[in-house]
Amino acid sequence: MNRRTQGVGLALVLSLMVVSAACAQQDEHMDKVRRVLSETPLFDGHNDLPWAIREQDGVPHSVQAYDLRRTTAGHTDIARLRAGMVGAQFWSVYVDMESVEVGAARVQLEQIDIARQVIRAYPDVFEQGYTTADVDRIFLSGRIGSVLGMEGGHAIENSLGALRAFYDLGVRYMTLTHGGNTDWADSATDDPEHGGLTEFGREVVREMNRLGMLVDLSHTSTETMNDVLDVTEAPVIFSHSGAQGVTDHRRNVPDQVLRRLPQNGGVVMVVFYPWHVSEALRTYDGPGDPPWASLSDVADHIEYVRATAGIDHVGLGSDYDGMEPDPPPNGLEDVSKFPDLLVELSRRGWSEADLAKLAGGNVLRAWAAAEEVAAGIQEQRGPSNATIEELDGVLRP
């Protein structure tokens, strides 16, 4: 063997050693993530599967046609949920703003019906959860605790009675606004109308506190966020939002609000939506394909929320099946990829205890605190019968 051949052979051996070491390190981090997710439910804050079922081609609304035991066209099915080690899920029962024209409450009931049909169609995989104790019990049974979250306060049609009825059906958070303002709260992506919450909006928050329904501040304006934090007696959540300090999008949470979370006890569940997590993508105006968001971008948002608000105030809120027509970030293509995100954070030095808080511990703690607050309030007062006309002095259609 000549020296050149020896050199090539040595380089090959060194290359294989590097690859082997990298694989061993990967296995070490994945083993750590699996340990965490075997003990703490990975509790995703936002998945739009019910809307994907409603909007599917050919057979809209059909839970049977959208067979989760097969590979679906979207981001979610049973095999990929299992691969992603998902232990609990807030299923978003989203209602678009156009539904106001036909009756948003009716559409909301239809979305709740779709979500509950899904849960009941696969009893070996899902069970509806109504309390934190339910989620813990379902997770220990090896199934996915399935909780409903309303996206858009327009669905209550300015009625606290409707709010209570949705709670009785299992809704455990409500996003106060979506793409447009409600009659009582300003959205992040509409022209300001109320300067935050109206007085009726404050009453909505108080009644949610009394019920034990989490107030979700994703999609709300900064003024609405601050008004809620001034009024609420319970922790809030952001079910699917990023950090404005990383990506300067109106949908993300500003630093000033992040710094208020420790006092409130709330949680920002970091979204995967590409335009909200990549500043390079958000600002790109050049020719050709834009620089797409990546798993690393999402990890950067998680680390930023941790650095600004603290480890007790960050979670995961993917927005899977709600990103169309855009694909998810590279490396987070579907619900099977959650462990890869936690592996990345482990490589960045996150401990098992911190990963457990991110995965589900923080949102379960915030929800449990909201349940405790509700029990105390219910000893002091009953349901509110206030109306928007009475509190805001206006007649709303």
C-alpha positions, 0 to 999 in steps of 0.5 A, a space after each residue: 500500500 502506497 502513502 497515498 492509499 494509506 492517506 485515503 484509508 486513514 481519512 475514511 476511517 476518521 470520517 467514519 469515526 466522526 459519523 459514528 460519534 454523531 450518531 451516538 450523540 443523536 441517539 443520546 439526545 433522542 433517548 433523553 427526549 423519549 424518557 421525558 415524553 414517556 413521563 410527561 405528555 407532549 401537549 400541543 396547543 393548536 392543531 386545526 384537524 377539524 377544519 381540515 376535515 370540514 374543508 376536505 375535497 369531495 366529502 366536506 365534514 366527513 370524519 369517516 372519509 378522513 381516515 386517520 388510520 391511513 396516511 392523510 393528505 394533511 399533517 396529522 394521522 394516528 401513525 404520525 401522532 404516535 411517532 411524534 409521541 403526542 400525549 395530549 392535544 388541544 384540537 382547535 375548533 376554529 371558525 372563520 370570520 366569514 361565518 359571522 354572516 351565516 351564524 358563527 355560533 352554528 358553525 362553532 357547534 358544527 366544528 365541535 361536533 366534528 372534533 368530538 366525532 373524531 375522538 369517538 371514532 378512535 377510542 383506542 387512541 383518543 379520549 376527550 379531556 375536561 380537566 387536567 386530571 383527565 389529561 394525566 389519566 388518559 396519558 397514563 392509559 397510553 391514549 391521547 388526551 383530547 381537549 377542545 380550544 375555540 379559535 375566535 371570540 366572534 363564535 359566542 355572538 356577544 353572548 355569555 350564555 353561549 360561552 357557557 354552553 361551549 364550556 359545557 361541551 368541553 371547550 377549555 380555551 377560547 382565542 379572543 380574536 382571530 383575523 379581525 376584531 370582535 365587537 369587544 376586542 381588537 385583533 393583531 391583524 385588523 385596524 384598532 377599533 376599541 383600544 384593546 378590550 371593551 367593558 364587555 370584553 373585560 366581562 368575557 374574561 371575568 366569566 372565563 375565569 369563573 368557568 375555568 376556561 383559559 384565555 388565549 391571547 394568540 391573534 390579539 393586539 398588544 393592547 388586548 393582551 395588556 388589558 387581559 393581563 390587567 383583568 384576569 385572575 388566572 394564567 393566560 395562554 398563547 396557544 400558537 404564537 412566536 416572539 416578536 423579538 425574533 420575528 417582527 410580525 404583529 401576530 407575535 408576542 412583544 417583549 413587554 408582554 413576555 416580561 409580564 408573564 411570570 407575574 401572571 403565570 401564563 404560557 406562550 406555546 410557540 407556533 411553527 407557522 413559517 411566516 411567524 418564525 422566520 424574519 428572513 422569510 417575512 422580509 424577503 422580497 427578492 427573486 426566486 424562492 424565499 428562504 424557508 423557515 426551519 426547525 432551528 428557527 422554531 427552536 430560536 423562538 423557544 429559547 427567546 421566550 425562555 430567556 425573556 419570560 422564563 423556563 416556566 412560561 414556554 410551550 409548544 403550539 404547532 398550528 399543524 393543519 392550519 398553515 395551508 397553502 404553505 408547507 411547515 418549516 423544514 424539519 417539522 413537516 408533520 406531527 411526527 417531528 416533535 421529538 426532533 425539535 426537542 432533540 435540537 434543544 437538548 443539543 443546545 443544552 436543555 435538561 430533561 426537567 426543562 424539556 418536560 416543562 416545555 413539552 407539557 408541564 407548563 401548560 398543565 400547571 397554568 391550566 391547573 391554576 385556572 381550575 383552582 381560581 375558578 373554584 374560588 370564584 364560584 364560591 363568591 359569584 354565579 354566572 354573569 348575565 351582562 350584555 354588550 348593550 348594557 356594558 358598552 352602551 351600543 346595539 350590536 347586530 
